[in-house]
Amino acid sequence: LLGTSLPTFVTGLALLIWVTIKWKLVPLSLNGYTSFFENPYKYFQYFILPWITLAIAYAALYTRFTRAALLETLGEDYIRTARAKGLTERTVIMRHAFRNTMIPLTTIMVADIVGIIGGAIITERVFGWTGMGTLFNKAINSFDLNLLMGVFFLTASLAVIANLIQDLLYSALDPRVRVGAGK
């Protein structure tokens, strides 16, 4: 409930205060971006708090949704049939129930990609980064339409690629769904 209700800027600031100032697990100033191939340890120090900030809200939503969908799926007839065949509870849940629960979950994940990009704009401001969010704000403030079109094109391209991946996942999760079966 807390992960869902807190905005990303509150979560980010709380993590900055507790993890960097109180517990001193991550340095407060990392002097800019470091490539993963240059220094993997510094790279993870730089990105761990923003990753956690963005992940907390979405993990809470996905956990609640998965639980509700799984409880609904466990009441279906084919689950009772699988149990009656003598399959172990783990097999019933993982091979039958969870697989069918993943279909609507992938739909929500793809829809959240745009939300993650929006949350990343706020997260960049909290952690003092210069990235897509800062670029987007500069383009709006300076009325740079070409840059805005570029940012929108990149975002739309990510959404299209995510939808393609979603369709491929559908066919992998549900054998009844076939890719390219338009007839």
C-alpha positions as CSV (number, residue, x, y, z in Angstrom):
1,L,0.0,0.0,0.0
2,L,2.9,2.4,0.8
3,G,4.7,1.6,-2.5
4,T,1.5,2.4,-4.5
5,S,0.5,5.5,-2.6
6,L,3.8,7.4,-2.4
7,P,4.8,9.5,-5.3
8,T,8.3,8.8,-6.8
9,F,9.7,12.1,-5.6
10,V,8.8,11.2,-2.0
11,T,10.3,7.7,-2.3
12,G,13.4,9.1,-4.0
13,L,14.0,11.7,-1.3
14,A,13.4,9.2,1.5
15,L,15.9,6.8,-0.1
16,L,18.4,9.7,-0.5
17,I,18.0,10.7,3.2
18,W,18.1,7.2,4.6
19,V,20.5,5.3,2.4
20,T,23.0,8.1,1.7
21,I,22.9,10.3,4.8
22,K,21.8,8.1,7.6
23,W,23.1,4.7,6.7
24,K,26.0,5.8,4.3
25,L,25.5,2.8,2.0
26,V,25.8,4.9,-1.2
27,P,27.9,8.0,-1.6
28,L,25.8,11.2,-1.9
29,S,27.8,12.7,-4.7
30,L,29.0,10.3,-7.4
31,N,30.5,13.0,-9.7
32,G,28.5,12.1,-12.7
33,Y,27.8,9.1,-14.9
34,T,30.2,6.2,-15.2
35,S,30.0,3.6,-17.9
36,F,29.3,0.0,-16.9
37,F,32.3,-1.2,-18.8
38,E,34.6,1.5,-17.3
39,N,33.7,0.8,-13.6
40,P,30.7,-1.6,-12.9
41,Y,30.8,-0.9,-9.1
42,K,30.5,2.9,-9.5
43,Y,27.9,2.3,-12.2
44,F,25.6,0.4,-9.8
45,Q,26.2,2.9,-7.0
46,Y,25.0,5.6,-9.4
47,F,21.9,3.8,-10.5
48,I,20.7,1.7,-7.6
49,L,18.6,4.3,-5.8
50,P,16.8,5.6,-8.9
51,W,16.1,1.9,-9.9
52,I,14.7,1.2,-6.5
53,T,12.7,4.4,-6.6
54,L,11.0,3.5,-9.9
55,A,10.6,-0.1,-9.0
56,I,8.9,0.3,-5.6
57,A,5.6,1.8,-7.0
58,Y,5.4,-0.7,-9.9
59,A,6.4,-3.7,-7.8
60,A,3.6,-3.0,-5.4
61,L,1.0,-2.7,-8.2
62,Y,2.2,-5.9,-9.9
63,T,2.2,-7.8,-6.6
64,R,-1.3,-6.8,-5.8
65,F,-2.5,-7.5,-9.3
66,T,-0.7,-10.9,-9.6
67,R,-2.2,-12.0,-6.2
68,A,-5.7,-11.1,-7.2
69,A,-5.5,-12.7,-10.7
70,L,-3.8,-15.8,-9.3
71,L,-6.5,-16.2,-6.6
72,E,-9.2,-15.9,-9.4
73,T,-7.4,-18.4,-11.6
74,L,-7.0,-20.9,-8.8
75,G,-10.8,-21.3,-8.7
76,E,-11.1,-22.3,-12.4
77,D,-12.2,-25.7,-13.5
78,Y,-9.0,-26.6,-15.3
79,I,-7.1,-26.1,-12.0
80,R,-9.4,-28.5,-10.2
81,T,-8.8,-31.0,-13.1
82,A,-5.0,-30.6,-12.8
83,R,-5.2,-31.2,-9.0
84,A,-7.5,-34.2,-9.6
85,K,-4.9,-35.7,-12.0
86,G,-2.5,-35.8,-9.0
87,L,-0.1,-33.0,-10.0
88,T,1.8,-31.4,-7.2
89,E,0.6,-28.0,-6.0
90,R,3.8,-26.3,-7.3
91,T,3.2,-27.8,-10.8
92,V,-0.5,-26.7,-10.7
93,I,0.4,-23.1,-9.8
94,M,3.5,-22.7,-11.9
95,R,2.5,-24.5,-15.1
96,H,-1.2,-23.8,-15.2
97,A,-2.4,-21.0,-13.0
98,F,0.6,-18.6,-13.1
99,R,1.1,-19.0,-16.8
100,N,-2.5,-17.9,-17.4
101,T,-2.1,-15.1,-14.9
102,M,0.8,-13.7,-16.8
103,I,-1.3,-12.9,-19.9
104,P,-3.1,-9.8,-18.4
105,L,0.0,-8.9,-16.4
106,T,2.0,-8.5,-19.6
107,T,-0.7,-6.1,-20.9
108,I,-0.3,-4.0,-17.7
109,M,3.5,-4.0,-18.0
110,V,3.4,-2.7,-21.6
111,A,0.9,0.0,-20.6
112,D,3.2,1.1,-17.8
113,I,6.2,1.8,-20.0
114,V,5.0,5.3,-20.7
115,G,4.4,5.7,-17.0
116,I,7.9,4.6,-16.3
117,I,9.2,7.2,-18.7
118,G,7.1,9.9,-16.9
119,G,8.3,8.7,-13.5
120,A,11.9,8.8,-14.8
121,I,11.5,12.5,-15.5
122,I,10.6,13.2,-11.8
123,T,13.3,10.7,-10.6
124,E,15.9,12.6,-12.7
125,R,15.0,15.8,-10.9
126,V,15.3,14.2,-7.5
127,F,18.7,12.7,-8.1
128,G,20.1,15.6,-10.1
129,W,20.6,13.8,-13.4
130,T,20.6,15.1,-16.9
131,G,18.7,12.7,-19.1
132,M,15.5,12.4,-21.2
133,G,13.4,14.3,-18.6
134,T,15.8,17.2,-18.5
135,L,16.0,17.2,-22.3
136,F,12.2,17.2,-22.5
137,N,11.9,20.1,-20.0
138,K,14.5,22.1,-22.0
139,A,12.6,21.5,-25.2
140,I,9.3,22.6,-23.7
141,N,10.8,25.7,-22.1
142,S,12.7,26.8,-25.2
143,F,9.8,25.9,-27.6
144,D,12.1,23.6,-29.6
145,L,9.6,21.7,-31.7
146,N,12.2,19.5,-33.4
147,L,13.6,18.3,-30.1
148,L,10.1,17.7,-28.8
149,M,9.3,15.6,-31.9
150,G,12.4,13.6,-31.4
151,V,11.6,12.9,-27.8
152,F,8.0,11.9,-28.7
153,F,9.2,9.8,-31.6
154,L,11.6,7.9,-29.3
155,T,8.9,7.4,-26.7
156,A,6.4,6.2,-29.4
157,S,9.1,3.9,-30.8
158,L,9.6,2.4,-27.4
159,A,5.8,1.8,-27.0
160,V,5.6,0.1,-30.4
161,I,8.6,-2.1,-29.6
162,A,7.0,-3.0,-26.2
163,N,3.7,-3.9,-27.9
164,L,5.6,-6.2,-30.3
165,I,7.3,-7.9,-27.4
166,Q,3.9,-8.1,-25.7
167,D,2.4,-9.9,-28.7
168,L,5.4,-12.3,-28.8
169,L,5.0,-13.0,-25.1
170,Y,1.3,-13.7,-25.6
171,S,2.1,-16.4,-28.1
172,A,4.7,-17.9,-25.8
173,L,2.3,-17.9,-22.8
174,D,-0.8,-19.0,-24.5
175,P,-0.6,-21.7,-27.2
176,R,-4.0,-20.7,-28.5
177,V,-2.5,-17.3,-29.6
178,R,-0.5,-17.5,-32.8
179,V,1.6,-14.8,-34.3
180,G,0.7,-13.9,-37.8
181,A,-2.6,-15.7,-37.8
182,G,-4.7,-13.0,-39.4
183,K,-7.0,-15.2,-41.5
